[in-house]
Amino acid sequence: MALTIARRIEKRVEIELWGRAAGRCEFNGCNRALYKSSVTQEQGNFSEMAHIYSFAEKGPRGRDLTQADDSYLNEIDNLILVCEQCHHTIDQNKGEGFPVSLLQTWKREHEERVFIVTGIETNKKSHVVFYEGKIGELPTKLHKTEARLAMFPERYPASEMPIILSMQCSDEDKDQEYWATESRHIKREFQNKVLSLIETTPDVHFSLFSLAPMPLLIELGSLFTDKINVDVYQPIREPRGWKWQEYPDGFEFIVNPPSTFEGQPALVISLSDKIPHDRVKSIVGDSASIWELTVNDKFIGNDNIRSKAQLSLMRMCIRDLMIKIKSKHGADTALNVFPAMAVSTSVEMGRARMPKADMPWIIYDYNRKHGKFIKTVTIGGES
């Protein structure tokens, strides 16, 4: 059957295709800019418009037999913007290996990505903040690419380089000097790199990625507070990455109050692991009044924080818990904190702290070399 249309593609279709593809090759993995030569950088139109269903009846991908006539051939849905090399690739060998369904998928995915990226508003810019340090004997490493993928499409980095708050302290985490040095450093870096931005940039937003010991993360959270616009992220093991997943069905925080309120108050946070109370009493005393924040046993583990909503719930729970503990033990009594939790919940605990209202916190960390909890940093009070 003779064609009822010419091969010439209307200008309106060409313009729309260029806009949908953002002037880049839609061949999956190429993405070459088509408004300049990839060799000489000379500006010009280096694009070709390839037919998904072939224009020629005996072409490499045949015809769409569901269509009433040939008018669909030169319309936007049947065209893919490519470079000369990729056009040759998909048509050679009678198009074997590049069926209609594959090209349609590539076209859809490329144009959806362009639509999302170009739809991002300027108020979605966020300053990426990295804070990392040795956890025990293990070094940690944060990556810009993983951070960007976790933020997108809700946010995107305000600049290419993240704000680095980390330091490499030569002291071991069993030494008190380690905690004192790291504490001074994080306060100084926060003042110089974060507060300075807040003071000079209206509506500034931060995205925090951290891998460090829990006491330092709690202190970092107390510096950010809940008054600063910050999204806190969590490294997830399965699937690996920092991208938030679905809220775990049935997850909730559980508060177990002490049987008596006469002793020195202690807060045990058993989220990633169960902390035996006898370890706490060996530090605080046998008469310690132990409050416990935990979850159902099936949720205790290293990968239990998977949704951003869990962090909001954590902040609300900590605020409510601080009011209850203060009402029983007094605002001037120091609270001994023994944490076992994910990095994001450690930060959010610090963010939930009310500096003028909450009692001082003495944060402990379990040290395997000593075989016991050791005192690390104190937040609030005169320290």
C-alpha positions as CSV (number, residue, x, y, z in Angstrom):
1,M,0.0,0.0,0.0
2,A,1.4,3.4,-1.0
3,L,2.2,5.9,1.7
4,T,-0.4,8.7,2.1
5,I,2.1,11.1,3.7
6,A,5.6,12.5,2.8
7,R,8.7,11.8,4.9
8,R,9.0,15.5,5.8
9,I,8.4,16.1,9.5
10,E,6.5,19.3,10.4
11,K,8.3,22.0,12.2
12,R,5.9,22.0,15.1
13,V,6.7,18.3,15.7
14,E,10.4,18.9,15.5
15,I,10.3,21.8,18.0
16,E,8.2,19.7,20.4
17,L,10.5,16.7,20.1
18,W,13.6,18.9,20.8
19,G,11.8,20.4,23.9
20,R,10.8,17.0,25.2
21,A,14.3,15.6,24.8
22,A,16.1,18.8,26.0
23,G,18.3,18.7,22.9
24,R,20.0,15.4,23.9
25,C,20.2,12.0,22.3
26,E,17.5,9.7,23.7
27,F,19.4,6.5,23.0
28,N,19.8,5.0,26.5
29,G,23.3,5.7,27.8
30,C,24.2,8.3,25.2
31,N,22.6,11.5,26.3
32,R,24.9,13.5,23.9
33,A,24.1,17.2,23.5
34,L,22.9,17.6,20.0
35,Y,23.3,21.4,19.7
36,K,27.1,21.2,19.2
37,S,29.7,18.9,17.7
38,S,31.0,16.4,20.2
39,V,34.4,16.7,18.5
40,T,34.9,20.3,17.5
41,Q,32.3,21.9,19.9
42,E,31.0,23.8,16.9
43,Q,27.4,24.9,17.5
44,G,24.7,23.6,15.2
45,N,21.9,21.1,14.9
46,F,23.5,17.6,15.0
47,S,20.3,15.8,15.7
48,E,18.3,13.2,13.7
49,M,14.7,12.2,14.2
50,A,14.4,8.4,14.0
51,H,11.1,6.7,13.4
52,I,10.2,4.1,16.1
53,Y,7.8,2.3,13.7
54,S,9.6,2.5,10.4
55,F,8.6,5.0,7.8
56,A,9.3,2.6,5.0
57,E,6.9,-0.4,5.0
58,K,9.8,-2.8,4.9
59,G,11.9,-0.8,7.3
60,P,13.7,-2.3,10.4
61,R,10.7,-2.1,12.7
62,G,7.7,-2.5,10.4
63,R,4.4,-0.7,10.9
64,D,1.8,-0.3,13.6
65,L,-1.1,-2.3,12.2
66,T,-3.6,-0.9,14.7
67,Q,-3.4,2.5,13.1
68,A,-6.1,3.5,10.6
69,D,-3.7,5.4,8.3
70,D,-0.1,6.5,8.0
71,S,-0.4,9.9,9.7
72,Y,1.0,8.6,13.0
73,L,4.4,7.9,11.4
74,N,5.6,11.5,11.6
75,E,3.9,12.5,14.8
76,I,5.7,13.0,18.2
77,D,4.9,9.6,19.7
78,N,6.6,7.8,16.8
79,L,9.8,9.9,16.8
80,I,12.9,9.7,19.0
81,L,15.7,12.4,18.9
82,V,19.1,10.8,18.4
83,C,22.6,11.5,17.2
84,E,23.8,10.3,13.8
85,Q,25.8,7.4,15.4
86,C,22.9,6.1,17.5
87,H,20.4,6.4,14.6
88,H,22.7,4.2,12.5
89,T,23.0,1.7,15.4
90,I,19.3,1.2,15.9
91,D,18.6,0.8,12.2
92,Q,21.5,-1.5,11.2
93,N,21.0,-5.2,10.8
94,K,17.3,-4.5,10.1
95,G,16.9,-3.1,13.6
96,E,17.6,-6.4,15.3
97,G,18.0,-5.8,19.0
98,F,16.1,-2.5,19.0
99,P,12.4,-3.4,18.9
100,V,9.6,-0.9,19.1
101,S,8.9,-1.5,22.8
102,L,12.5,-0.8,23.7
103,L,12.7,2.5,21.9
104,Q,9.3,3.5,23.3
105,T,10.6,2.8,26.8
106,W,13.8,4.8,26.2
107,K,11.8,7.7,24.8
108,R,9.4,7.7,27.7
109,E,12.1,7.5,30.4
110,H,14.3,10.2,28.9
111,E,11.4,12.6,28.4
112,E,10.0,12.0,31.9
113,R,13.4,12.6,33.4
114,V,13.7,15.9,31.5
115,F,10.3,16.9,32.6
116,I,11.1,16.3,36.3
117,V,14.5,18.0,36.2
118,T,13.3,21.1,34.4
119,G,10.3,21.3,36.7
120,I,12.4,21.7,39.8
121,E,11.9,25.2,41.3
122,T,14.7,27.2,42.8
123,N,13.2,26.8,46.3
124,K,14.2,23.2,46.2
125,K,17.9,23.9,46.5
126,S,19.4,22.4,49.6
127,H,22.9,22.7,51.0
128,V,24.3,19.1,51.4
129,V,26.1,18.6,54.7
130,F,28.5,15.7,55.4
131,Y,29.6,14.7,58.8
132,E,31.6,11.5,59.1
133,G,34.0,9.9,61.5
134,K,35.3,6.6,62.7
135,I,32.7,4.3,64.3
136,G,34.8,2.2,66.6
137,E,37.8,1.1,64.4
138,L,35.9,1.4,61.1
139,P,36.4,4.5,58.9
140,T,33.3,5.8,57.1
141,K,32.9,7.5,53.7
142,L,30.1,9.6,52.3
143,H,29.6,10.1,48.5
144,K,28.1,13.1,46.6
145,T,26.4,10.9,44.1
146,E,24.5,8.9,46.7
147,A,23.4,12.1,48.4
148,R,22.1,13.6,45.2
149,L,20.1,10.4,44.3
150,A,18.6,10.3,47.8
151,M,17.4,14.0,47.6
152,F,16.1,13.9,44.1
153,P,13.4,14.9,43.0
154,E,12.2,16.6,46.2
155,R,15.5,18.5,46.5
156,Y,18.7,19.0,44.7
157,P,22.2,20.2,45.8
158,A,22.6,24.0,46.0
159,S,26.3,23.6,45.0
160,E,28.6,20.9,43.6
161,M,30.6,20.5,46.8
162,P,29.0,19.6,50.1
163,I,29.6,21.3,53.4
164,I,32.1,19.2,55.3
165,L,31.9,19.2,59.1
166,S,34.1,16.2,59.7
167,M,37.5,15.9,61.2
168,Q,40.0,13.1,61.7
169,C,41.0,13.0,65.3
170,S,44.1,11.0,66.1
171,D,42.8,10.0,69.6
172,E,40.9,6.7,69.9
173,D,37.3,6.8,70.9
174,K,38.1,5.2,74.2
175,D,40.0,8.4,75.3
176,Q,38.1,11.3,76.8
177,E,40.3,13.7,74.7
178,Y,38.7,12.2,71.6
179,W,35.2,13.2,72.6
180,A,36.3,16.7,73.9
181,T,38.3,17.4,70.7
182,E,35.4,16.2,68.4
183,S,32.9,18.2,70.4
184,R,34.9,21.4,70.1
185,H,35.4,20.8,66.4
186,I,31.8,20.2,65.5
187,K,30.7,23.3,67.3
188,R,33.3,25.4,65.6
189,E,32.6,24.0,62.2
190,F,28.8,24.4,62.6
191,Q,29.3,28.0,63.7
192,N,31.5,28.8,60.7
193,K,29.8,26.8,57.9
194,V,26.1,26.4,58.8
195,L,25.2,29.4,61.0
196,S,26.9,31.7,58.7
197,L,24.7,30.5,55.8
198,I,21.6,30.8,57.9
199,E,22.4,34.4,58.8
200,T,23.1,35.4,55.2
201,T,20.6,33.3,53.1
202,P,16.8,33.6,53.5
203,D,14.9,30.3,53.7
204,V,18.1,28.3,53.5
205,H,17.7,24.5,53.6
206,F,20.1,21.7,54.5
207,S,20.3,18.0,53.7
208,L,22.3,16.2,56.3
209,F,24.2,12.9,55.6
210,S,26.1,11.6,58.6
211,L,28.1,8.5,59.7
212,A,29.6,8.9,63.1
213,P,29.4,7.7,66.7
214,M,26.0,8.3,68.3
215,P,27.0,10.8,71.0
216,L,28.5,13.2,68.3
217,L,25.4,12.8,66.2
218,I,23.1,13.7,69.1
219,E,25.3,16.8,69.7
220,L,25.1,17.7,66.0
221,G,21.3,17.4,66.1
222,S,21.2,19.7,69.1
223,L,23.1,22.3,67.1
224,F,20.7,22.1,64.1
225,T,17.6,22.1,66.4
226,D,14.1,21.7,64.9
227,K,14.0,25.4,64.0
228,I,16.5,25.0,61.1
229,N,15.2,23.7,57.8
230,V,17.0,20.4,57.5
231,D,16.3,17.0,56.0
232,V,18.1,14.2,57.9
233,Y,18.9,11.1,55.9
234,Q,19.5,7.5,56.9
235,P,21.8,4.9,55.3
236,I,19.6,1.9,54.4
237,R,21.2,-1.5,54.0
238,E,18.5,-3.2,51.8
239,P,18.1,-1.8,49.2
240,R,21.5,-0.2,49.7
241,G,21.5,3.6,49.6
242,W,20.0,6.7,51.3
243,K,16.7,6.8,49.5
244,W,13.7,6.7,51.8
245,Q,11.5,3.6,51.6
246,E,7.9,2.7,52.7
247,Y,7.0,3.1,56.3
248,P,7.4,-0.3,58.1
249,D,3.9,-1.6,58.8
250,G,3.2,-1.8,62.5
251,F,6.3,0.2,63.6
252,E,5.8,2.4,66.7
253,F,8.0,3.6,69.6
254,I,7.4,2.2,73.0
255,V,8.2,3.9,76.3
256,N,8.8,1.8,79.4
257,P,8.9,3.9,82.6
258,P,10.9,2.9,85.7
259,S,9.2,1.1,88.6
260,T,10.5,3.9,91.0
261,F,11.5,7.5,90.5
262,E,13.8,7.8,93.5
263,G,17.1,7.1,91.9
264,Q,19.3,8.9,89.4
265,P,17.5,9.1,86.1
266,A,18.8,7.2,83.0
267,L,17.3,6.9,79.6
268,V,18.1,3.7,77.7
269,I,17.4,3.8,73.9
270,S,17.1,0.3,72.6
271,L,16.3,0.6,68.9
272,S,19.2,-1.0,67.0
273,D,20.0,-3.4,69.9
274,K,18.8,-4.3,73.4
275,I,20.8,-2.6,76.1
276,P,20.9,-4.7,79.3
277,H,19.9,-2.7,82.3
278,D,22.6,-4.1,84.5
279,R,25.2,-2.4,82.3
280,V,23.5,0.9,83.0
281,K,23.3,0.3,86.8
282,S,27.0,-0.5,86.8
283,I,27.5,3.1,85.8
284,V,24.7,5.0,87.4
285,G,24.1,2.9,90.5
286,D,21.8,0.0,91.5
287,S,19.1,2.5,92.5
288,A,19.0,4.1,89.0
289,S,15.5,5.0,87.7
290,I,15.7,3.6,84.2
291,W,13.4,4.9,81.5
292,E,13.5,2.9,78.2
293,L,12.6,4.0,74.7
294,T,12.3,0.9,72.4
295,V,10.3,-0.8,69.7
296,N,8.7,-4.2,69.2
297,D,11.3,-6.9,69.2
298,K,10.7,-7.7,65.5
299,F,11.8,-4.1,64.6
300,I,15.0,-4.0,66.7
301,G,18.0,-4.0,64.3
302,N,20.4,-2.0,62.2
303,D,18.0,-1.4,59.3
304,N,14.7,-0.5,61.1
305,I,14.6,3.2,60.2
306,R,13.4,3.3,56.6
307,S,10.9,6.1,56.3
308,K,11.2,9.9,56.9
309,A,7.9,9.7,58.9
310,Q,9.7,7.6,61.5
311,L,12.0,10.6,62.3
312,S,9.1,12.9,62.8
313,L,7.6,10.3,65.2
314,M,11.0,10.1,67.0
315,R,11.1,13.8,67.6
316,M,7.6,13.9,69.0
317,C,8.3,10.9,71.2
318,I,11.5,12.5,72.6
319,R,9.8,15.8,73.4
320,D,7.0,14.0,75.2
321,L,9.4,11.8,77.1
322,M,11.6,14.7,78.2
323,I,8.5,16.4,79.8
324,K,7.6,13.2,81.7
325,I,11.2,12.6,82.9
326,K,11.6,16.2,84.0
327,S,8.3,16.2,85.9
328,K,9.5,13.2,87.9
329,H,13.2,14.1,88.5
330,G,13.4,17.9,88.2
331,A,14.8,20.3,85.5
332,D,18.2,20.6,87.2
333,T,18.9,16.9,87.4
334,A,21.2,15.5,84.7
335,L,19.8,12.7,82.6
336,N,22.2,9.9,81.7
337,V,21.6,8.7,78.2
338,F,22.6,5.3,76.9
339,P,21.9,5.0,73.1
340,A,21.7,2.2,70.7
341,M,20.0,3.6,67.6
342,A,20.4,4.5,63.9
343,V,22.3,7.6,62.8
344,S,19.2,9.5,61.7
345,T,17.4,8.9,65.0
346,S,20.5,10.0,66.9
347,V,20.5,13.3,65.0
348,E,16.7,13.7,65.5
349,M,17.0,13.1,69.2
350,G,19.4,16.1,69.4
351,R,17.1,18.2,67.2
352,A,14.1,17.5,69.6
353,R,16.0,18.9,72.5
354,M,14.7,22.2,74.0
355,P,17.9,24.0,75.2
356,K,16.1,26.3,77.7
357,A,13.7,23.7,79.0
358,D,15.3,20.3,79.0
359,M,17.5,18.9,81.8
360,P,21.2,18.4,81.0
361,W,22.1,15.2,79.0
362,I,25.1,13.1,79.8
363,I,25.7,10.9,76.7
364,Y,27.4,7.5,77.1
365,D,28.9,5.2,74.5
366,Y,29.6,1.5,74.8
367,N,33.3,0.9,74.4
368,R,34.3,-2.7,73.5
369,K,37.9,-2.2,74.6
370,H,36.8,-1.2,78.1
371,G,33.8,-3.6,78.0
372,K,31.5,-1.0,79.4
373,F,29.7,2.3,78.7
374,I,31.9,5.4,79.0
375,K,31.0,9.1,79.4
376,T,31.4,11.1,76.2
377,V,29.7,14.5,75.8
378,T,27.4,16.6,78.0
379,I,24.7,18.7,76.4
380,G,23.2,21.5,78.5
381,G,24.0,22.6,82.0
382,E,27.3,24.3,82.7
383,S,29.4,22.0,80.4
